[in-house]
Amino acid sequence: MDDSKVVGGKVKKPGKRGRKPAKIDLKAKLERSRQSARECRARKKLRYQYLEELVSSRERAICALREELEMYKQWCMAMDQGKIPSEIKALLTGEEQNKSQQNSGRHVKAGKTDADSNSW
């Protein structure tokens, strides 16, 4: 059976309902589409640049941490052999100097000794 209906003696064909879209200038529509595509490509390029910079900065941070870890491993191996690396000696003497400077700048409360303040 045909989808067309007879209403009041006239044949009515099924079609789109509602308002028909206005005719848009095809050149303007095409130019807007091209502009949108250019902007999309520019955003994509910026996003990839940002991600590349983020990855490279993280890789540099990882390399620095690996070097630091390797240094600590070497220090531990040296201490296992009974040797104290000069870097650790320098750190310890630097900490002792800092503590002595901090303690000389403070007034020690009655009843509290230096041994109590240096306990770890």
DSSP file (Angstrom, degrees, kcal/mol; ACC not computed):
  #  RESIDUE AA STRUCTURE BP1 BP2  ACC     N-H-->O    O-->H-N    N-H-->O    O-->H-N    TCO  KAPPA ALPHA  PHI   PSI    X-CA   Y-CA   Z-CA
    1    1 A M              0   0    0      0, 0.0     2,-0.1     0, 0.0     0, 0.0   0.000 360.0 360.0 360.0 145.8    0.0    0.0    0.0
    2    2 A D        -     0   0    0      1,-0.1     0, 0.0     2,-0.1     0, 0.0  -0.470 360.0-136.1 -78.6 145.8    1.2    3.5   -0.8
    3    3 A D  S    S+     0   0    0     -2,-0.1    -1,-0.1     2,-0.1     2,-0.1   0.646  74.5 103.5 -76.2 -14.5    2.2    5.9    2.1
    4    4 A S        -     0   0    0      9,-0.1     2,-0.3    10,-0.1     9,-0.2  -0.401  61.3-147.8 -72.1 146.8    0.4    8.8    0.5
    5    5 A K  E     -A   12   0A   0      7,-2.0     7,-3.3    -2,-0.1     2,-0.7  -0.838   9.2-130.6-116.4 151.6   -3.0    9.8    2.1
    6    6 A V  E     +A   11   0A   0     -2,-0.3     2,-0.5     5,-0.2     5,-0.2  -0.902  30.4 173.2-102.2 117.6   -6.1   11.2    0.5
    7    7 A V  E >   -A   10   0A   0      3,-2.6     3,-1.7    -2,-0.7    -2,-0.0  -0.975  69.5 -17.6-127.8 117.6   -7.3   14.2    2.5
    8    8 A G  T 3  S-     0   0    0     -2,-0.5    -1,-0.1     1,-0.3     3,-0.1   0.830 126.0 -53.9  59.8  34.5  -10.2   16.3    1.1
    9    9 A G  T 3  S+     0   0    0      1,-0.3     2,-0.4     0, 0.0    -1,-0.3   0.388 117.6 107.0  85.1  -5.2   -9.8   14.9   -2.4
   10   10 A K  E <  S-A    7   0A   0     -3,-1.7    -3,-2.6     2,-0.0     2,-0.6  -0.847  70.9-123.5-109.1 144.9   -6.1   15.9   -2.6
   11   11 A V  E     -A    6   0A   0     -2,-0.4     2,-0.6    -5,-0.2    -5,-0.2  -0.760  25.8-159.8 -86.5 122.7   -3.2   13.4   -2.4
   12   12 A K  E     -A    5   0A   0     -7,-3.3    -7,-2.0    -2,-0.6    -2,-0.0  -0.915   3.6-151.9-108.6 121.6   -0.8   14.4    0.4
   13   13 A K        -     0   0    0     -2,-0.6     2,-0.2    -9,-0.2    -9,-0.1  -0.692  24.7-109.5 -90.8 141.9    2.7   13.0    0.2
   14   14 A P        +     0   0    0      0, 0.0     2,-0.2     0, 0.0    -1,-0.1  -0.466  55.6 146.4 -68.3 140.4    4.7   12.4    3.4
   15   15 A G        -     0   0    0     -2,-0.2     2,-0.2     1,-0.0     0, 0.0  -0.816  49.1 -46.1-154.0-166.9    7.5   14.9    3.8
   16   16 A K        -     0   0    0     -2,-0.2     2,-0.3     1,-0.1     4,-0.0  -0.491  53.6-137.2 -74.6 142.6    9.5   16.9    6.3
   17   17 A R        +     0   0    0     -2,-0.2     2,-0.1     2,-0.1    -1,-0.1  -0.659  57.8  18.9 -97.4 156.1    7.6   18.7    9.0
   18   18 A G  S    S-     0   0    0     -2,-0.3     2,-0.1     2,-0.0    -2,-0.0  -0.314 101.8 -14.8  89.0-168.5    8.3   22.1   10.2
   19   19 A R        -     0   0    0     -2,-0.1    -2,-0.1     1,-0.1     3,-0.0  -0.432  62.2-124.3 -75.7 142.0   10.1   25.1    8.8
   20   20 A K        -     0   0    0     -2,-0.1    -1,-0.1     1,-0.1     3,-0.1  -0.665  35.3-104.7 -82.9 141.2   12.4   24.7    5.8
   21   21 A P        -     0   0    0      0, 0.0    -1,-0.1     0, 0.0     2,-0.1  -0.346  36.8-107.3 -67.3 145.9   16.0   26.0    6.4
   22   22 A A        -     0   0    0      1,-0.1     2,-0.6    -3,-0.0    -3,-0.0  -0.390  40.0 -98.4 -68.6 149.0   16.9   29.2    4.8
   23   23 A K        -     0   0    0     -3,-0.1     2,-0.3    -2,-0.1    -1,-0.1  -0.588  42.4-153.0 -72.4 117.3   19.3   29.0    1.9
   24   24 A I        -     0   0    0     -2,-0.6     2,-0.3     1,-0.1    -1,-0.0  -0.701  28.5 -99.1 -93.5 142.9   22.8   29.8    3.3
   25   25 A D     >  -     0   0    0     -2,-0.3     4,-2.3     1,-0.2     5,-0.2  -0.447  31.7-148.5 -59.7 118.5   25.4   31.2    1.1
   26   26 A L  H  > S+     0   0    0     -2,-0.3     4,-2.4     1,-0.2    -1,-0.2   0.842  94.0  54.3 -64.2 -34.4   27.4   28.1    0.2
   27   27 A K  H  > S+     0   0    0      2,-0.2     4,-2.3     1,-0.2    -1,-0.2   0.916 110.2  46.5 -66.4 -41.7   30.7   30.1   -0.1
   28   28 A A  H  > S+     0   0    0      2,-0.2     4,-2.4     1,-0.2    -2,-0.2   0.907 112.7  50.2 -65.8 -41.1   30.3   31.5    3.4
   29   29 A K  H  X S+     0   0    0     -4,-2.3     4,-2.0     1,-0.2    -2,-0.2   0.919 111.5  48.2 -62.5 -43.6   29.4   28.1    4.8
   30   30 A L  H  X S+     0   0    0     -4,-2.4     4,-2.3     2,-0.2    -2,-0.2   0.893 111.1  50.5 -63.7 -41.1   32.5   26.5    3.1
   31   31 A E  H  X S+     0   0    0     -4,-2.3     4,-2.6     2,-0.2    -2,-0.2   0.895 109.4  50.7 -66.3 -39.4   34.7   29.3    4.4
   32   32 A R  H  X S+     0   0    0     -4,-2.4     4,-2.5     2,-0.2    -1,-0.2   0.906 110.5  50.3 -62.7 -40.1   33.4   28.9    8.0
   33   33 A S  H  X S+     0   0    0     -4,-2.0     4,-2.1     2,-0.2    -2,-0.2   0.915 111.5  47.3 -64.1 -43.2   34.1   25.1    7.7
   34   34 A R  H  X S+     0   0    0     -4,-2.3     4,-2.4     2,-0.2    -2,-0.2   0.914 112.2  49.9 -64.1 -42.6   37.6   25.7    6.5
   35   35 A Q  H  X S+     0   0    0     -4,-2.6     4,-2.5     1,-0.2    -2,-0.2   0.914 109.8  50.9 -63.3 -42.4   38.3   28.3    9.2
   36   36 A S  H  X S+     0   0    0     -4,-2.5     4,-2.2     1,-0.2    -1,-0.2   0.900 109.9  50.1 -61.2 -41.1   37.0   25.9   11.8
   37   37 A A  H  X S+     0   0    0     -4,-2.1     4,-2.3     2,-0.2    -2,-0.2   0.897 109.8  50.9 -65.4 -40.4   39.3   23.1   10.5
   38   38 A R  H  X S+     0   0    0     -4,-2.4     4,-2.2     1,-0.2    -2,-0.2   0.928 111.5  47.7 -62.3 -43.8   42.3   25.5   10.6
   39   39 A E  H  X S+     0   0    0     -4,-2.5     4,-2.4     1,-0.2    -2,-0.2   0.884 110.5  52.3 -64.4 -38.0   41.5   26.4   14.2
   40   40 A C  H  X S+     0   0    0     -4,-2.2     4,-2.3     2,-0.2    -1,-0.2   0.915 109.7  48.3 -63.7 -43.4   41.1   22.7   15.1
   41   41 A R  H  X S+     0   0    0     -4,-2.3     4,-2.4     2,-0.2    -2,-0.2   0.888 110.9  51.5 -64.4 -38.4   44.5   21.9   13.6
   42   42 A A  H  X S+     0   0    0     -4,-2.2     4,-2.3     2,-0.2    -2,-0.2   0.921 110.8  47.6 -65.6 -42.9   46.1   24.8   15.5
   43   43 A R  H  X S+     0   0    0     -4,-2.4     4,-2.5     1,-0.2    -2,-0.2   0.906 111.7  51.0 -62.9 -40.6   44.6   23.6   18.8
   44   44 A K  H  X S+     0   0    0     -4,-2.3     4,-2.4     2,-0.2    -2,-0.2   0.912 109.4  50.3 -62.3 -43.0   45.8   20.1   18.1
   45   45 A K  H  X S+     0   0    0     -4,-2.4     4,-2.2     1,-0.2    -2,-0.2   0.920 111.8  47.6 -62.4 -44.3   49.3   21.3   17.3
   46   46 A L  H  X S+     0   0    0     -4,-2.3     4,-2.6     2,-0.2    -1,-0.2   0.898 110.5  52.4 -63.7 -40.4   49.4   23.3   20.6
   47   47 A R  H  X S+     0   0    0     -4,-2.5     4,-2.4     1,-0.2    -2,-0.2   0.922 110.6  47.0 -62.6 -43.7   48.1   20.3   22.6
   48   48 A Y  H  X S+     0   0    0     -4,-2.4     4,-2.4     2,-0.2    -1,-0.2   0.881 111.0  52.1 -66.9 -37.1   50.8   18.1   21.2
   49   49 A Q  H  X S+     0   0    0     -4,-2.2     4,-2.4     2,-0.2     5,-0.2   0.940 110.4  48.8 -61.3 -46.2   53.5   20.7   21.9
   50   50 A Y  H  X S+     0   0    0     -4,-2.6     4,-2.4     1,-0.2    -2,-0.2   0.926 112.2  48.0 -59.2 -46.0   52.3   20.9   25.5
   51   51 A L  H  X S+     0   0    0     -4,-2.4     4,-2.5     1,-0.2    -1,-0.2   0.884 110.5  51.4 -64.9 -38.3   52.3   17.1   25.9
   52   52 A E  H  X S+     0   0    0     -4,-2.4     4,-2.5     2,-0.2    -1,-0.2   0.915 111.3  47.5 -64.3 -42.1   55.8   16.8   24.4
   53   53 A E  H  X S+     0   0    0     -4,-2.4     4,-2.3     2,-0.2    -2,-0.2   0.899 111.8  51.0 -64.5 -40.1   57.2   19.5   26.8
   54   54 A L  H  X S+     0   0    0     -4,-2.4     4,-2.0    -5,-0.2    -2,-0.2   0.926 111.8  46.5 -62.5 -45.3   55.5   17.7   29.7
   55   55 A V  H  X S+     0   0    0     -4,-2.5     4,-2.4     1,-0.2    -2,-0.2   0.914 112.5  49.6 -64.7 -43.2   57.0   14.4   28.8
   56   56 A S  H  X S+     0   0    0     -4,-2.5     4,-2.2     1,-0.2    -1,-0.2   0.888 110.5  50.0 -66.7 -37.2   60.5   15.8   28.3
   57   57 A S  H  X S+     0   0    0     -4,-2.3     4,-2.1     2,-0.2    -1,-0.2   0.901 111.9  48.3 -67.4 -37.9   60.4   17.6   31.6
   58   58 A R  H  X S+     0   0    0     -4,-2.0     4,-2.4     2,-0.2    -2,-0.2   0.895 110.0  52.2 -67.1 -38.6   59.3   14.4   33.4
   59   59 A E  H  X S+     0   0    0     -4,-2.4     4,-2.3     2,-0.2    -2,-0.2   0.904 109.1  49.9 -63.9 -40.4   62.0   12.4   31.6
   60   60 A R  H  X S+     0   0    0     -4,-2.2     4,-2.3     2,-0.2    -1,-0.2   0.911 110.8  49.8 -62.9 -41.3   64.6   15.0   32.8
   61   61 A A  H  X S+     0   0    0     -4,-2.1     4,-2.2     1,-0.2    -2,-0.2   0.901 110.3  50.3 -63.8 -40.3   63.3   14.7   36.4
   62   62 A I  H  X S+     0   0    0     -4,-2.4     4,-2.4     2,-0.2    -2,-0.2   0.910 109.6  50.6 -64.5 -42.0   63.5   10.9   36.2
   63   63 A C  H  X S+     0   0    0     -4,-2.3     4,-2.3     1,-0.2    -2,-0.2   0.913 110.0  50.2 -62.2 -42.4   67.1   11.0   34.9
   64   64 A A  H  X S+     0   0    0     -4,-2.3     4,-2.2     1,-0.2    -1,-0.2   0.907 111.4  48.5 -63.1 -41.2   68.1   13.3   37.8
   65   65 A L  H  X S+     0   0    0     -4,-2.2     4,-2.6     2,-0.2    -1,-0.2   0.878 109.5  52.6 -66.7 -37.1   66.4   11.0   40.3
   66   66 A R  H  X S+     0   0    0     -4,-2.4     4,-2.5     2,-0.2    -2,-0.2   0.916 109.6  48.9 -63.9 -41.8   68.2    8.0   38.8
   67   67 A E  H  X S+     0   0    0     -4,-2.3     4,-2.2     2,-0.2    -2,-0.2   0.916 112.0  48.8 -63.0 -42.1   71.6    9.7   39.1
   68   68 A E  H  X S+     0   0    0     -4,-2.2     4,-2.3     1,-0.2    -2,-0.2   0.911 111.3  49.9 -63.9 -41.9   70.8   10.6   42.7
   69   69 A L  H  X S+     0   0    0     -4,-2.6     4,-2.4     1,-0.2    -2,-0.2   0.906 109.9  50.8 -62.9 -41.7   69.8    7.0   43.5
   70   70 A E  H  X S+     0   0    0     -4,-2.5     4,-2.3     2,-0.2    -1,-0.2   0.899 108.8  52.0 -63.1 -40.2   73.0    5.7   41.9
   71   71 A M  H  X S+     0   0    0     -4,-2.2     4,-2.2     1,-0.2    -2,-0.2   0.925 110.6  47.8 -61.5 -44.5   75.0    8.2   44.0
   72   72 A Y  H  X S+     0   0    0     -4,-2.3     4,-2.4     1,-0.2    -2,-0.2   0.878 109.5  53.4 -65.4 -36.9   73.3    6.9   47.2
   73   73 A K  H  X S+     0   0    0     -4,-2.4     4,-2.4     2,-0.2    -1,-0.2   0.917 109.5  48.5 -62.6 -42.2   73.9    3.3   46.1
   74   74 A Q  H  X S+     0   0    0     -4,-2.3     4,-2.3     1,-0.2    -2,-0.2   0.900 110.2  51.5 -65.0 -39.8   77.6    4.0   45.7
   75   75 A W  H  X S+     0   0    0     -4,-2.2     4,-2.4     1,-0.2    -1,-0.2   0.926 110.8  48.7 -61.7 -43.2   77.7    5.7   49.1
   76   76 A C  H  X S+     0   0    0     -4,-2.4     4,-2.3     1,-0.2    -2,-0.2   0.903 110.5  50.0 -64.9 -41.3   76.0    2.6   50.7
   77   77 A M  H  X S+     0   0    0     -4,-2.4     4,-1.2     1,-0.2    -1,-0.2   0.899 111.1  49.9 -63.8 -38.6   78.4    0.2   49.0
   78   78 A A  H  <>S+     0   0    0     -4,-2.3     5,-2.6     1,-0.2     3,-0.3   0.912 111.1  48.2 -66.0 -41.6   81.4    2.3   50.3
   79   79 A M  H ><5S+     0   0    0     -4,-2.4     3,-1.3     1,-0.2    -1,-0.2   0.849 106.1  57.9 -68.9 -32.2   80.0    2.4   53.8
   80   80 A D  H 3<5S+     0   0    0     -4,-2.3    -1,-0.2     1,-0.3    -2,-0.2   0.819 105.5  51.3 -63.8 -29.1   79.5   -1.4   53.7
   81   81 A Q  T 3<5S-     0   0    0     -4,-1.2    -1,-0.3    -3,-0.3    -2,-0.2   0.429 126.7-104.0 -85.8   0.1   83.2   -1.7   52.9
   82   82 A G  T < 5S+     0   0    0     -3,-1.3     2,-0.4     1,-0.3    -3,-0.2   0.565  82.4 124.1  90.8   8.8   84.0    0.5   56.0
   83   83 A K      < -     0   0    0     -5,-2.6    -1,-0.3    -6,-0.2    -2,-0.2  -0.829  51.3-147.0-103.7 141.7   84.8    3.6   54.0
   84   84 A I        -     0   0    0     -2,-0.4    -9,-0.0    -3,-0.1     5,-0.0  -0.932  23.7-127.5-107.0 116.0   83.0    6.9   54.7
   85   85 A P     >  -     0   0    0      0, 0.0     4,-1.9     0, 0.0     3,-0.5  -0.257  14.4-123.7 -61.8 147.2   82.6    9.0   51.5
   86   86 A S  H  > S+     0   0    0      1,-0.2     4,-2.5     2,-0.2     5,-0.2   0.809 109.9  61.0 -63.0 -29.4   83.9   12.5   51.7
   87   87 A E  H  > S+     0   0    0      2,-0.2     4,-2.3     1,-0.2    -1,-0.2   0.902 105.1  47.2 -64.3 -39.9   80.5   13.8   50.6
   88   88 A I  H  > S+     0   0    0     -3,-0.5     4,-2.9     2,-0.2    -2,-0.2   0.904 110.8  51.8 -68.5 -40.6   78.8   12.3   53.7
   89   89 A K  H  X S+     0   0    0     -4,-1.9     4,-2.8     1,-0.2     5,-0.2   0.924 110.6  48.9 -59.4 -43.0   81.6   13.7   55.9
   90   90 A A  H  X S+     0   0    0     -4,-2.5     4,-2.3     1,-0.2    -2,-0.2   0.903 111.6  49.1 -64.2 -40.7   80.9   17.1   54.4
   91   91 A L  H  X S+     0   0    0     -4,-2.3     4,-2.4     2,-0.2    -2,-0.2   0.927 113.0  47.2 -63.1 -44.2   77.2   16.8   54.9
   92   92 A L  H  X S+     0   0    0     -4,-2.9     4,-2.4     2,-0.2    -2,-0.2   0.927 113.8  45.9 -66.2 -44.2   77.7   15.7   58.5
   93   93 A T  H  X S+     0   0    0     -4,-2.8     4,-2.2     1,-0.2    -1,-0.2   0.876 112.4  52.5 -67.7 -34.4   80.1   18.5   59.3
   94   94 A G  H  X S+     0   0    0     -4,-2.3     4,-2.1    -5,-0.2    -2,-0.2   0.897 110.4  47.6 -65.3 -40.0   77.8   21.0   57.6
   95   95 A E  H  X S+     0   0    0     -4,-2.4     4,-2.6     2,-0.2    -2,-0.2   0.893 110.8  51.6 -67.0 -39.9   74.8   19.8   59.7
   96   96 A E  H  X S+     0   0    0     -4,-2.4     4,-2.4     1,-0.2    -2,-0.2   0.907 110.5  48.5 -64.1 -40.2   76.9   20.1   62.8
   97   97 A Q  H  X S+     0   0    0     -4,-2.2     4,-2.2     2,-0.2    -1,-0.2   0.910 111.6  49.8 -65.5 -41.4   77.9   23.6   62.0
   98   98 A N  H  X S+     0   0    0     -4,-2.1     4,-2.3     2,-0.2    -2,-0.2   0.912 111.9  47.9 -63.1 -42.5   74.3   24.5   61.3
   99   99 A K  H  X S+     0   0    0     -4,-2.6     4,-2.8     2,-0.2     5,-0.2   0.903 111.4  49.9 -65.9 -40.5   73.1   23.0   64.6
  100  100 A S  H  X S+     0   0    0     -4,-2.4     4,-2.0     1,-0.2    -1,-0.2   0.885 112.0  48.4 -67.3 -35.8   75.8   24.8   66.5
  101  101 A Q  H  X S+     0   0    0     -4,-2.2     4,-1.2     2,-0.2    -2,-0.2   0.896 113.5  47.2 -68.5 -39.2   74.9   28.1   64.9
  102  102 A Q  H  X S+     0   0    0     -4,-2.3     4,-0.7     1,-0.2    -2,-0.2   0.907 113.2  48.2 -68.0 -41.1   71.2   27.6   65.6
  103  103 A N  H >< S+     0   0    0     -4,-2.8     3,-0.6     1,-0.2    -2,-0.2   0.865 109.2  52.5 -69.0 -35.3   71.8   26.6   69.2
  104  104 A S  H 3< S+     0   0    0     -4,-2.0    -1,-0.2     1,-0.2    -2,-0.2   0.790 108.0  52.9 -71.0 -25.6   74.1   29.6   69.8
  105  105 A G  H 3< S+     0   0    0     -4,-1.2     2,-0.2    -5,-0.1    -1,-0.2   0.656 104.9  67.0 -81.6 -16.1   71.4   31.9   68.5
  106  106 A R  S << S-     0   0    0     -4,-0.7     2,-0.5    -3,-0.6     0, 0.0  -0.673  82.6-121.2-103.3 156.9   68.7   30.5   70.9
  107  107 A H        -     0   0    0     -2,-0.2     2,-0.4     0, 0.0    -3,-0.1  -0.880  31.2-127.3 -94.8 127.4   68.5   30.7   74.6
  108  108 A V        -     0   0    0     -2,-0.5     3,-0.1    -5,-0.1     2,-0.1  -0.605  23.6-124.3 -78.5 129.6   68.5   27.2   76.2
  109  109 A K    >   -     0   0    0     -2,-0.4     3,-1.6     1,-0.1     2,-0.1  -0.360  35.8 -90.7 -71.0 153.0   65.5   26.7   78.5
  110  110 A A  T 3  S+     0   0    0      1,-0.3    -1,-0.1    -2,-0.1     3,-0.1  -0.408 111.5  19.1 -64.8 134.9   66.3   25.6   82.1
  111  111 A G  T 3  S+     0   0    0      1,-0.2     2,-0.5    -2,-0.1    -1,-0.3   0.315 100.2 106.2  89.1  -7.8   66.4   21.8   82.5
  112  112 A K    <   -     0   0    0     -3,-1.6    -1,-0.2     4,-0.0     2,-0.2  -0.897  51.6-162.9-108.4 133.3   66.9   21.1   78.8
  113  113 A T     >  -     0   0    0     -2,-0.5     4,-1.4    -3,-0.1     3,-0.3  -0.633  33.3-110.0-110.0 168.9   70.2   19.9   77.5
  114  114 A D  H  > S+     0   0    0      1,-0.2     4,-1.6    -2,-0.2     5,-0.1   0.828 116.8  60.8 -63.8 -32.8   71.8   19.8   74.0
  115  115 A A  H  4 S+     0   0    0      1,-0.2     4,-0.4     2,-0.2    -1,-0.2   0.881 103.4  50.5 -65.0 -36.6   71.6   16.0   74.1
  116  116 A D  H >4 S+     0   0    0     -3,-0.3     3,-0.7     1,-0.2    -1,-0.2   0.885 111.1  47.8 -67.3 -37.2   67.8   16.2   74.4
  117  117 A S  H 3< S+     0   0    0     -4,-1.4    -1,-0.2     1,-0.2    -2,-0.2   0.742 110.4  52.1 -77.3 -21.4   67.5   18.6   71.5
  118  118 A N  T 3< S+     0   0    0     -4,-1.6    -1,-0.2    -5,-0.1    -2,-0.2   0.451  79.2 119.1 -93.5   0.2   69.8   16.5   69.2
  119  119 A S    <         0   0    0     -3,-0.7    -3,-0.0    -4,-0.4    -4,-0.0  -0.409 360.0 360.0 -70.0 142.4   67.9   13.2   69.7
  120  120 A W              0   0    0     -2,-0.1    -1,-0.2     0, 0.0    -3,-0.0   0.399 360.0 360.0-100.0 360.0   66.5   11.7   66.5
